[in-house]
Structures are given as structure tokens and as C-alpha cells.
């Protein structure tokens, strides 16, 4: 029932279920795209694409890590 309601809410604002799930996960304290991909049995490229879509919609911002330029931190706007 919860998943169906989430799907309905997502559709009403133009988000896919995958985008909604990623948005929920990004707002957690220790979000890591690679772990998110692994938990969902998805590829890193697929998660990267979803995060890029959320960034394009202005829902998420990405910042390059000061410590390691290979890593990005994501934040819900």
C-alpha cells in the first residue's frame, strides 16, 4: 500500500519510482551511490543517471569532495 501511494505521489510531481527512492535515500546521513546500487541490484551507471536526472530537476545538488575528487556528496535541495 505504501509503495502504491509513493508511486502515485511521484507521478503527480513527475518522478519515477526509482527517482523517488533515490531522493529518499539521498536525504539519509551516509548516502553512497555505490551502496545504493548494490542494495537495489542495479548498476552504478543507472544510479548515476538517476542522480543526474534529480540534479537536472533541481531536487539534488552534488558537491565534489574536498578530500577525494573521485567522490561526490549529494544533498536534497
C-alpha positions in Angstrom: 0.0 0.0 0.0 2.8 2.4 0.9 4.7 1.6 -2.4 1.5 2.3 -4.4 0.9 5.6 -2.6 4.6 6.6 -3.2 4.2 5.8 -6.9 1.1 8.0 -7.1 2.8 10.9 -5.3 5.8 10.5 -7.6 3.8 10.5 -10.7 1.9 13.7 -9.6 5.2 15.6 -9.5 6.9 13.9 -12.4 9.2 11.4 -10.6 9.6 7.8 -11.4 9.6 5.3 -8.6 13.4 4.9 -8.9 13.9 8.6 -8.7 11.7 8.8 -5.6 13.6 6.0 -3.9 16.9 7.7 -4.7 15.6 11.0 -3.4 14.6 9.3 -0.1 18.0 7.7 0.2 20.0 10.8 -0.6 18.5 12.6 2.4 20.0 9.9 4.8 23.2 10.8 6.6 25.5 8.3 5.0 24.3 8.0 1.4 26.7 6.3 -1.0 25.6 5.8 -4.6 27.6 2.6 -4.9 25.9 1.0 -1.9 22.5 2.2 -3.1 23.2 0.5 -6.4 24.3 -2.7 -4.7 21.2 -2.8 -2.4 19.0 -2.4 -5.5 20.9 -4.9 -7.6 21.5 -2.1 -10.1 24.5 -0.7 -11.9 26.5 2.3 -10.7 25.8 3.9 -14.1 22.0 3.5 -13.6 22.2 5.2 -10.2 24.4 7.9 -11.6 21.8 8.5 -14.3 19.0 8.8 -11.7 21.1 11.2 -9.6 21.8 13.3 -12.7 18.1 13.4 -13.5 17.3 14.6 -10.0 20.1 17.2 -10.2 18.6 18.4 -13.6 15.2 18.8 -11.9 16.8 20.9 -9.1 16.0 18.4 -6.4 19.5 17.3 -5.5 22.8 19.1 -5.5 26.2 17.4 -5.9 29.5 18.6 -4.4 32.9 17.2 -5.2 34.7 16.0 -2.0 37.5 18.2 -0.7 39.3 15.1 0.4 38.9 12.9 -2.7 37.9 14.4 -6.0 36.6 11.0 -7.1 33.7 11.2 -4.6 30.7 13.4 -4.6 28.3 14.2 -1.8 24.7 14.7 -2.6 22.1 16.8 -0.8 18.4 17.3 -1.2 17.6 20.9 -2.0 
